[in-house]
Amino acid sequence: QLVESGGGLVQAGDSLRLSCAASGQFFNNYAMGWFRQAPGTEREFVGAIIWNGADTFYGSSVEGRFTISRDNAEDMVYLQMNNLKVEDSATYYCAAAKTAFGGRTINEYRYWGQGTQVTVSS
């Protein structure tokens, strides 16, 4: 089970940190990813972190502004979002990958959270 939290309404330029609490034995063995989806659009890859936290990779629209981290001892994964833009507004989803190294596509993820809403105003 994956449960996201930390979403809300912020202004452009602000920062926000999303959290994802994981339960189950799979967490430490697999990569974790963040995706987002705005109304009327496809779910978009935001970024991912491999199983031990040693590597991260991001979508081009958030590269340099967002940072993913994980705490395997606490079964948590985080998405730090800085310099938020209006176009970052979406529902953000945490996902557990099928492998230790994850990927950029939806099909590479097995479990999904319910999402948390992020709205950025101008």
N, C-alpha and C positions, 0 to 999 in steps of 0.2 A: 504494500500500500504506500502511496506517495501523497503527501499533503503539502500544498504550497501555502505560503502566507507572505504578508508584507506588501501586498499591492495597495494602491490608493491613488488619490488625486494629487498631482504635483504640478509645479510650473516648469516651463521650459528652462533648462539650465540646472535644474535641481538634480539631486541624487536620490536613489532609492535602493534598498537591498531586499531582495526576495530570498526567502528561505524555503527549503524543501525537506520535510522530515520523511525518512524512509523507514519502513519496517519490513522485516523478513530477512532471510539469510542471504539473499542475492546481492545486497547492497555493496559490500566491500569487494566483490569479485568483478563488478561490471562498471563500465563507463556510465556516466550520467550526463544527460543533456537538457538543454532548455530550448523550447520552441515558443513561438508566439503566433497568434492569429487575430487579425482585425476583422471586423464584420465584412463579409463579401469577398474575403481573400483566402488564399490557401495558407495552411500552416507553414510557417517559415522557421528555418533553423536559426537559432541565436548563437549557440555555442555548446561545447561539451568538454568534459574533463575525464581523462582516462581513469582506470580503476584505482590507482595509487596516488592520483593527484599530480603526477610528475609532468603531465603535459596537458595543455588546453588548446582548443582551436575554436575559431569564431566565424560567424557570418560576416560578410564584407560590410554590411550596414551598421554593425556595432563594433567592429574591430577598433581597438584603441579607446573605447569608451566603457565597455562592459568587461567585467572580470568574473570568472567562475572559480570557486574554490569548494573544497569538500573537507569534512571532518569525519573520517571513517570510524573513529572511536564513538562519536555521537550519532552516527548514521544521518548526517546532515549534508546538504549541498546548498551553496549560496550563489546568488547572482547579484553582484554589485553593479549598479547602473549609474554612471556619471554623465553629466552634461546631457540630460535627457532632452529629446526633441518631440515635437507634437506627433511626428510620424512613428514614434516608439509606442504610441498608445495601442494597446492590444490586450488580449487575455494571454497570460504567460503560463506555459505548462512545463512541468518537470517530467522527465522521462528516464527510465532505466533501460540501458542498452542491452542488446542480446549478447554482446561480447565485451571483453575487457577494454577495448580501445574505441568502441563506439563508431559513430559516423555522422554524416550530415543529412541523411534522409530518414523520413518517418519510418520506413520499413525496417530500419536497423534498431528500432527501439521496441521493447516488449511491453513495458508497463508505463502507464500514464497517470498523472494526477488530474484533479478536477479543474485546475487552473485558478489563477488569481488575476484580477483586473488591474491594469495600470492605465491611468489616463493622464496625459500630459497636456496642460493648457498653455496657450501662448501668452 
